[in-house]
Amino acid sequence: MREKLIVARKRKRYTQEKVAELTKMKREKYAKIELGLIEKVSFVDAYNISKVLEVNAEDIFLPFDVL
């Protein structure tokens, strides 16, 4: 998950701060998701991140990565 998330964010040329702002979460939380410190991401967060990065959630978050 981690590598795909970073690649998708960089492809959009977004900072972690920008993704956090657009998904309405704290930057610290987004950074922890990206670093793999949060192993299970909520369905809502996975959905919001995938929409902001314009990717399919399934392409970034495997089924066991989402609550």
Secondary structure per residue as TSV (DSSP state, phi and psi in degrees):
chain	resnum	aa	ss	phi	psi
A	1	M	-	360.0	-46.2
A	2	R	H	-55.2	-51.5
A	3	E	H	-64.8	-42.1
A	4	K	H	-64.8	-37.0
A	5	L	H	-66.7	-44.3
A	6	I	H	-64.0	-44.6
A	7	V	H	-61.3	-44.3
A	8	A	H	-63.6	-40.3
A	9	R	H	-66.4	-44.5
A	10	K	H	-68.7	-32.1
A	11	R	H	-60.7	-35.8
A	12	K	T	-83.2	-5.7
A	13	R	T	60.3	39.6
A	14	Y	-	-101.2	147.2
A	15	T	-	-85.9	167.6
A	16	Q	H	-59.8	-38.7
A	17	E	H	-60.1	-42.7
A	18	K	H	-65.6	-44.6
A	19	V	H	-62.7	-43.5
A	20	A	H	-60.7	-44.5
A	21	E	H	-60.8	-47.3
A	22	L	H	-69.5	-25.8
A	23	T	H	-96.8	0.0
A	24	K	T	59.6	43.0
A	25	M	S	-127.9	163.6
A	26	K	-	-70.7	146.8
A	27	R	H	-59.7	-36.8
A	28	E	H	-60.6	-40.7
A	29	K	H	-66.6	-45.9
A	30	Y	H	-60.9	-43.1
A	31	A	H	-60.3	-40.4
A	32	K	H	-65.6	-37.2
A	33	I	H	-63.6	-46.5
A	34	E	H	-65.1	-35.0
A	35	L	H	-80.7	-9.0
A	36	G	T	84.0	11.3
A	37	L	S	-77.0	-22.6
A	38	I	S	-107.4	106.4
A	39	E	-	-78.3	-33.9
A	40	K	S	-112.8	117.4
A	41	V	B	-98.9	139.0
A	42	S	-	-65.1	153.9
A	43	F	H	-57.5	-42.7
A	44	V	H	-62.9	-45.5
A	45	D	H	-64.3	-43.3
A	46	A	H	-60.9	-43.5
A	47	Y	H	-62.7	-48.5
A	48	N	H	-63.5	-42.7
A	49	I	H	-63.3	-45.3
A	50	S	H	-64.0	-36.2
A	51	K	H	-68.0	-42.9
A	52	V	H	-64.1	-39.6
A	53	L	T	-87.3	-2.3
A	54	E	T	55.9	50.3
A	55	V	S	-133.7	163.4
A	56	N	-	-75.9	135.4
A	57	A	H	-56.3	-36.9
A	58	E	H	-65.3	-25.3
A	59	D	H	-74.5	-22.1
A	60	I	H	-109.6	-46.4
A	61	F	S	-104.3	114.5
A	62	L	-	-69.9	156.5
A	63	P	G	-51.9	-36.1
A	64	F	G	-82.4	-0.9
A	65	D	G	-89.8	-9.6
A	66	V	B	-114.6	137.6
A	67	L	-	-83.7	360.0
